Amino acid sequence: MSVNAQCGKCNIPLENDFLTINGGEKVQISKCPSCEGKIKSPLCCGEDMSCAA
């Protein structure tokens, strides 16, 4: 599956990136190359949701 997402502020396509969180774990994010806005994986019970696939 693929998704085309754009920044709501800049209307520029988001880029795939990673964010390092506590303990050195990396989570996938999408970020705007212009304004540096970011969206990341959802949380469940205060923990980042991830897929082991």
PDB file with one MODEL, atoms N, CA, C and O in Angstrom:
MODEL        1
ATOM      1  N   MET A   1       0.846  -1.169   0.000  1.00  0.00           N
ATOM      2  CA  MET A   1       0.000   0.000   0.000  1.00  0.00           C
ATOM      3  C   MET A   1       0.891   1.232   0.000  1.00  0.00           C
ATOM      4  O   MET A   1       1.973   1.226   0.588  1.00  0.00           O
ATOM      5  N   SER A   2       0.442   2.261  -0.646  1.00  0.00           N
ATOM      6  CA  SER A   2       1.180   3.519  -0.631  1.00  0.00           C
ATOM      7  C   SER A   2       0.209   4.666  -0.399  1.00  0.00           C
ATOM      8  O   SER A   2      -0.981   4.566  -0.697  1.00  0.00           O
ATOM      9  N   VAL A   3       0.740   5.752   0.138  1.00  0.00           N
ATOM     10  CA  VAL A   3      -0.055   6.939   0.436  1.00  0.00           C
ATOM     11  C   VAL A   3       0.715   8.156  -0.051  1.00  0.00           C
ATOM     12  O   VAL A   3       1.924   8.251   0.161  1.00  0.00           O
ATOM     13  N   ASN A   4       0.038   9.071  -0.689  1.00  0.00           N
ATOM     14  CA  ASN A   4       0.629  10.351  -1.062  1.00  0.00           C
ATOM     15  C   ASN A   4       0.109  11.385  -0.076  1.00  0.00           C
ATOM     16  O   ASN A   4      -1.092  11.649  -0.020  1.00  0.00           O
ATOM     17  N   ALA A   5       1.020  11.972   0.705  1.00  0.00           N
ATOM     18  CA  ALA A   5       0.631  12.961   1.711  1.00  0.00           C
ATOM     19  C   ALA A   5       1.388  14.255   1.470  1.00  0.00           C
ATOM     20  O   ALA A   5       2.555  14.251   1.079  1.00  0.00           O
ATOM     21  N   GLN A   6       0.697  15.366   1.714  1.00  0.00           N
ATOM     22  CA  GLN A   6       1.302  16.677   1.554  1.00  0.00           C
ATOM     23  C   GLN A   6       1.189  17.456   2.855  1.00  0.00           C
ATOM     24  O   GLN A   6       0.283  17.224   3.656  1.00  0.00           O
ATOM     25  N   CYS A   7       2.110  18.376   3.053  1.00  0.00           N
ATOM     26  CA  CYS A   7       2.091  19.252   4.215  1.00  0.00           C
ATOM     27  C   CYS A   7       0.868  20.169   4.124  1.00  0.00           C
ATOM     28  O   CYS A   7       0.625  20.787   3.088  1.00  0.00           O
ATOM     29  N   GLY A   8       0.107  20.250   5.206  1.00  0.00           N
ATOM     30  CA  GLY A   8      -1.066  21.105   5.230  1.00  0.00           C
ATOM     31  C   GLY A   8      -0.715  22.584   5.223  1.00  0.00           C
ATOM     32  O   GLY A   8      -1.535  23.415   4.833  1.00  0.00           O
ATOM     33  N   LYS A   9       0.499  22.919   5.651  1.00  0.00           N
ATOM     34  CA  LYS A   9       0.934  24.313   5.701  1.00  0.00           C
ATOM     35  C   LYS A   9       1.571  24.751   4.376  1.00  0.00           C
ATOM     36  O   LYS A   9       1.281  25.837   3.874  1.00  0.00           O
ATOM     37  N   CYS A  10       2.452  23.888   3.807  1.00  0.00           N
ATOM     38  CA  CYS A  10       3.237  24.259   2.622  1.00  0.00           C
ATOM     39  C   CYS A  10       2.720  23.638   1.328  1.00  0.00           C
ATOM     40  O   CYS A  10       3.088  24.083   0.241  1.00  0.00           O
ATOM     41  N   ASN A  11       1.874  22.618   1.433  1.00  0.00           N
ATOM     42  CA  ASN A  11       1.354  21.892   0.280  1.00  0.00           C
ATOM     43  C   ASN A  11       2.473  21.210  -0.523  1.00  0.00           C
ATOM     44  O   ASN A  11       2.373  21.073  -1.742  1.00  0.00           O
ATOM     45  N   ILE A  12       3.537  20.785   0.171  1.00  0.00           N
ATOM     46  CA  ILE A  12       4.684  20.096  -0.431  1.00  0.00           C
ATOM     47  C   ILE A  12       4.600  18.623  -0.012  1.00  0.00           C
ATOM     48  O   ILE A  12       4.244  18.334   1.131  1.00  0.00           O
ATOM     49  N   PRO A  13       4.920  17.689  -0.913  1.00  0.00           N
ATOM     50  CA  PRO A  13       4.898  16.263  -0.528  1.00  0.00           C
ATOM     51  C   PRO A  13       5.819  15.970   0.656  1.00  0.00           C
ATOM     52  O   PRO A  13       6.946  16.463   0.721  1.00  0.00           O
ATOM     53  N   LEU A  14       5.316  15.154   1.594  1.00  0.00           N
ATOM     54  CA  LEU A  14       6.104  14.771   2.759  1.00  0.00           C
ATOM     55  C   LEU A  14       7.157  13.744   2.373  1.00  0.00           C
ATOM     56  O   LEU A  14       6.970  12.975   1.430  1.00  0.00           O
ATOM     57  N   GLU A  15       8.272  13.737   3.113  1.00  0.00           N
ATOM     58  CA  GLU A  15       9.360  12.796   2.887  1.00  0.00           C
ATOM     59  C   GLU A  15       9.450  11.810   4.048  1.00  0.00           C
ATOM     60  O   GLU A  15       9.145  12.156   5.189  1.00  0.00           O
ATOM     61  N   ASN A  16       9.867  10.591   3.753  1.00  0.00           N
ATOM     62  CA  ASN A  16      10.060   9.564   4.761  1.00  0.00           C
ATOM     63  C   ASN A  16      11.337   9.854   5.549  1.00  0.00           C
ATOM     64  O   ASN A  16      12.348  10.254   4.972  1.00  0.00           O
ATOM     65  N   ASP A  17      11.291   9.652   6.869  1.00  0.00           N
ATOM     66  CA  ASP A  17      12.462   9.866   7.722  1.00  0.00           C
ATOM     67  C   ASP A  17      12.295   9.034   8.980  1.00  0.00           C
ATOM     68  O   ASP A  17      11.292   8.338   9.135  1.00  0.00           O
ATOM     69  N   PHE A  18      13.262   9.098   9.876  1.00  0.00           N
ATOM     70  CA  PHE A  18      13.210   8.391  11.146  1.00  0.00           C
ATOM     71  C   PHE A  18      13.542   9.349  12.268  1.00  0.00           C
ATOM     72  O   PHE A  18      14.316  10.289  12.086  1.00  0.00           O
ATOM     73  N   LEU A  19      12.951   9.108  13.439  1.00  0.00           N
ATOM     74  CA  LEU A  19      13.169   9.907  14.633  1.00  0.00           C
ATOM     75  C   LEU A  19      13.694   8.977  15.710  1.00  0.00           C
ATOM     76  O   LEU A  19      13.106   7.924  15.959  1.00  0.00           O
ATOM     77  N   THR A  20      14.796   9.351  16.355  1.00  0.00           N
ATOM     78  CA  THR A  20      15.346   8.544  17.438  1.00  0.00           C
ATOM     79  C   THR A  20      14.709   9.000  18.749  1.00  0.00           C
ATOM     80  O   THR A  20      14.771  10.177  19.103  1.00  0.00           O
ATOM     81  N   ILE A  21      14.095   8.055  19.466  1.00  0.00           N
ATOM     82  CA  ILE A  21      13.410   8.374  20.719  1.00  0.00           C
ATOM     83  C   ILE A  21      14.192   7.792  21.891  1.00  0.00           C
ATOM     84  O   ILE A  21      15.262   7.214  21.702  1.00  0.00           O
ATOM     85  N   ASN A  22      13.666   7.940  23.083  1.00  0.00           N
ATOM     86  CA  ASN A  22      14.317   7.458  24.302  1.00  0.00           C
ATOM     87  C   ASN A  22      14.809   6.030  24.141  1.00  0.00           C
ATOM     88  O   ASN A  22      14.101   5.186  23.592  1.00  0.00           O
ATOM     89  N   GLY A  23      16.012   5.758  24.614  1.00  0.00           N
ATOM     90  CA  GLY A  23      16.571   4.423  24.538  1.00  0.00           C
ATOM     91  C   GLY A  23      17.188   4.108  23.194  1.00  0.00           C
ATOM     92  O   GLY A  23      17.631   2.980  22.977  1.00  0.00           O
ATOM     93  N   GLY A  24      17.232   5.078  22.270  1.00  0.00           N
ATOM     94  CA  GLY A  24      17.841   4.879  20.970  1.00  0.00           C
ATOM     95  C   GLY A  24      16.968   4.208  19.935  1.00  0.00           C
ATOM     96  O   GLY A  24      17.418   3.967  18.815  1.00  0.00           O
ATOM     97  N   GLU A  25      15.707   3.894  20.287  1.00  0.00           N
ATOM     98  CA  GLU A  25      14.800   3.269  19.328  1.00  0.00           C
ATOM     99  C   GLU A  25      14.428   4.272  18.245  1.00  0.00           C
ATOM    100  O   GLU A  25      14.230   5.454  18.526  1.00  0.00           O
ATOM    101  N   LYS A  26      14.335   3.791  16.997  1.00  0.00           N
ATOM    102  CA  LYS A  26      13.949   4.650  15.881  1.00  0.00           C
ATOM    103  C   LYS A  26      12.517   4.356  15.478  1.00  0.00           C
ATOM    104  O   LYS A  26      12.108   3.199  15.390  1.00  0.00           O
ATOM    105  N   VAL A  27      11.755   5.423  15.232  1.00  0.00           N
ATOM    106  CA  VAL A  27      10.389   5.298  14.737  1.00  0.00           C
ATOM    107  C   VAL A  27      10.294   6.051  13.423  1.00  0.00           C
ATOM    108  O   VAL A  27      10.949   7.077  13.236  1.00  0.00           O
ATOM    109  N   GLN A  28       9.478   5.539  12.518  1.00  0.00           N
ATOM    110  CA  GLN A  28       9.317   6.161  11.214  1.00  0.00           C
ATOM    111  C   GLN A  28       8.438   7.397  11.329  1.00  0.00           C
ATOM    112  O   GLN A  28       7.437   7.395  12.045  1.00  0.00           O
ATOM    113  N   ILE A  29       8.822   8.452  10.616  1.00  0.00           N
ATOM    114  CA  ILE A  29       8.029   9.676  10.556  1.00  0.00           C
ATOM    115  C   ILE A  29       7.934  10.123   9.103  1.00  0.00           C
ATOM    116  O   ILE A  29       8.668   9.642   8.239  1.00  0.00           O
ATOM    117  N   SER A  30       7.030  11.038   8.856  1.00  0.00           N
ATOM    118  CA  SER A  30       6.973  11.751   7.588  1.00  0.00           C
ATOM    119  C   SER A  30       7.200  13.205   7.926  1.00  0.00           C
ATOM    120  O   SER A  30       6.608  13.724   8.873  1.00  0.00           O
ATOM    121  N   LYS A  31       8.068  13.885   7.149  1.00  0.00           N
ATOM    122  CA  LYS A  31       8.354  15.290   7.457  1.00  0.00           C
ATOM    123  C   LYS A  31       8.307  16.142   6.208  1.00  0.00           C
ATOM    124  O   LYS A  31       8.506  15.666   5.091  1.00  0.00           O
ATOM    125  N   CYS A  32       8.036  17.418   6.433  1.00  0.00           N
ATOM    126  CA  CYS A  32       8.010  18.395   5.355  1.00  0.00           C
ATOM    127  C   CYS A  32       9.433  18.918   5.157  1.00  0.00           C
ATOM    128  O   CYS A  32      10.055  19.375   6.116  1.00  0.00           O
ATOM    129  N   PRO A  33       9.959  18.862   3.931  1.00  0.00           N
ATOM    130  CA  PRO A  33      11.317  19.358   3.696  1.00  0.00           C
ATOM    131  C   PRO A  33      11.428  20.879   3.773  1.00  0.00           C
ATOM    132  O   PRO A  33      12.535  21.414   3.838  1.00  0.00           O
ATOM    133  N   SER A  34      10.296  21.578   3.765  1.00  0.00           N
ATOM    134  CA  SER A  34      10.311  23.035   3.784  1.00  0.00           C
ATOM    135  C   SER A  34      10.203  23.602   5.203  1.00  0.00           C
ATOM    136  O   SER A  34      11.077  24.349   5.642  1.00  0.00           O
ATOM    137  N   CYS A  35       9.128  23.245   5.921  1.00  0.00           N
ATOM    138  CA  CYS A  35       8.901  23.848   7.241  1.00  0.00           C
ATOM    139  C   CYS A  35       9.301  22.940   8.391  1.00  0.00           C
ATOM    140  O   CYS A  35       9.187  23.328   9.554  1.00  0.00           O
ATOM    141  N   GLU A  36       9.773  21.724   8.080  1.00  0.00           N
ATOM    142  CA  GLU A  36      10.205  20.743   9.081  1.00  0.00           C
ATOM    143  C   GLU A  36       9.064  20.226   9.966  1.00  0.00           C
ATOM    144  O   GLU A  36       9.321  19.647  11.022  1.00  0.00           O
ATOM    145  N   GLY A  37       7.799  20.430   9.543  1.00  0.00           N
ATOM    146  CA  GLY A  37       6.682  19.829  10.261  1.00  0.00           C
ATOM    147  C   GLY A  37       6.792  18.308  10.169  1.00  0.00           C
ATOM    148  O   GLY A  37       7.321  17.784   9.189  1.00  0.00           O
ATOM    149  N   LYS A  38       6.296  17.596  11.186  1.00  0.00           N
ATOM    150  CA  LYS A  38       6.439  16.152  11.232  1.00  0.00           C
ATOM    151  C   LYS A  38       5.145  15.483  11.675  1.00  0.00           C
ATOM    152  O   LYS A  38       4.376  16.046  12.453  1.00  0.00           O
ATOM    153  N   ILE A  39       4.913  14.267  11.166  1.00  0.00           N
ATOM    154  CA  ILE A  39       3.897  13.388  11.711  1.00  0.00           C
ATOM    155  C   ILE A  39       4.588  12.060  11.976  1.00  0.00           C
ATOM    156  O   ILE A  39       5.477  11.664  11.223  1.00  0.00           O
ATOM    157  N   LYS A  40       4.191  11.372  13.034  1.00  0.00           N
ATOM    158  CA  LYS A  40       4.831  10.111  13.366  1.00  0.00           C
ATOM    159  C   LYS A  40       3.792   9.053  13.650  1.00  0.00           C
ATOM    160  O   LYS A  40       2.587   9.292  13.571  1.00  0.00           O
ATOM    161  N   SER A  41       4.287   7.884  13.982  1.00  0.00           N
ATOM    162  CA  SER A  41       3.405   6.756  14.244  1.00  0.00           C
ATOM    163  C   SER A  41       2.460   7.061  15.404  1.00  0.00           C
ATOM    164  O   SER A  41       2.778   7.874  16.272  1.00  0.00           O
ATOM    165  N   PRO A  42       1.317   6.419  15.418  1.00  0.00           N
ATOM    166  CA  PRO A  42       0.369   6.639  16.519  1.00  0.00           C
ATOM    167  C   PRO A  42       0.869   6.018  17.821  1.00  0.00           C
ATOM    168  O   PRO A  42       1.752   5.160  17.820  1.00  0.00           O
ATOM    169  N   LEU A  43       0.291   6.466  18.922  1.00  0.00           N
ATOM    170  CA  LEU A  43       0.610   5.937  20.244  1.00  0.00           C
ATOM    171  C   LEU A  43      -0.521   5.051  20.743  1.00  0.00           C
ATOM    172  O   LEU A  43      -1.685   5.276  20.410  1.00  0.00           O
ATOM    173  N   CYS A  44      -0.186   4.063  21.527  1.00  0.00           N
ATOM    174  CA  CYS A  44      -1.163   3.230  22.226  1.00  0.00           C
ATOM    175  C   CYS A  44      -0.662   3.049  23.651  1.00  0.00           C
ATOM    176  O   CYS A  44       0.427   2.512  23.856  1.00  0.00           O
ATOM    177  N   CYS A  45      -1.428   3.482  24.627  1.00  0.00           N
ATOM    178  CA  CYS A  45      -1.052   3.371  26.037  1.00  0.00           C
ATOM    179  C   CYS A  45       0.302   4.036  26.308  1.00  0.00           C
ATOM    180  O   CYS A  45       1.078   3.558  27.135  1.00  0.00           O
ATOM    181  N   GLY A  46       0.577   5.133  25.609  1.00  0.00           N
ATOM    182  CA  GLY A  46       1.821   5.869  25.819  1.00  0.00           C
ATOM    183  C   GLY A  46       3.025   5.300  25.110  1.00  0.00           C
ATOM    184  O   GLY A  46       4.124   5.832  25.269  1.00  0.00           O
ATOM    185  N   GLU A  47       2.866   4.225  24.322  1.00  0.00           N
ATOM    186  CA  GLU A  47       3.971   3.596  23.606  1.00  0.00           C
ATOM    187  C   GLU A  47       3.782   3.799  22.105  1.00  0.00           C
ATOM    188  O   GLU A  47       2.658   3.753  21.604  1.00  0.00           O
ATOM    189  N   ASP A  48       4.898   4.027  21.383  1.00  0.00           N
ATOM    190  CA  ASP A  48       4.819   4.115  19.935  1.00  0.00           C
ATOM    191  C   ASP A  48       4.399   2.757  19.369  1.00  0.00           C
ATOM    192  O   ASP A  48       4.954   1.721  19.737  1.00  0.00           O
ATOM    193  N   MET A  49       3.418   2.776  18.478  1.00  0.00           N
ATOM    194  CA  MET A  49       2.991   1.539  17.838  1.00  0.00           C
ATOM    195  C   MET A  49       3.990   1.209  16.734  1.00  0.00           C
ATOM    196  O   MET A  49       4.462   2.100  16.028  1.00  0.00           O
ATOM    197  N   SER A  50       4.306  -0.057  16.592  1.00  0.00           N
ATOM    198  CA  SER A  50       5.239  -0.477  15.555  1.00  0.00           C
ATOM    199  C   SER A  50       4.800  -1.827  14.999  1.00  0.00           C
ATOM    200  O   SER A  50       3.985  -2.532  15.594  1.00  0.00           O
ATOM    201  N   CYS A  51       5.349  -2.156  13.871  1.00  0.00           N
ATOM    202  CA  CYS A  51       5.021  -3.416  13.214  1.00  0.00           C
ATOM    203  C   CYS A  51       6.292  -4.259  13.110  1.00  0.00           C
ATOM    204  O   CYS A  51       7.331  -3.759  12.679  1.00  0.00           O
ATOM    205  N   ALA A  52       6.219  -5.501  13.491  1.00  0.00           N
ATOM    206  CA  ALA A  52       7.395  -6.372  13.457  1.00  0.00           C
ATOM    207  C   ALA A  52       7.634  -6.963  12.067  1.00  0.00           C
ATOM    208  O   ALA A  52       8.585  -7.721  11.877  1.00  0.00           O
ATOM    209  N   ALA A  53       6.790  -6.627  11.100  1.00  0.00           N
ATOM    210  CA  ALA A  53       6.929  -7.208   9.750  1.00  0.00           C
ATOM    211  C   ALA A  53       8.172  -6.782   9.059  1.00  0.00           C
ATOM    212  O   ALA A  53       8.418  -7.191   7.925  1.00  0.00           O
TER     213      ALA A  53
ENDMDL
END
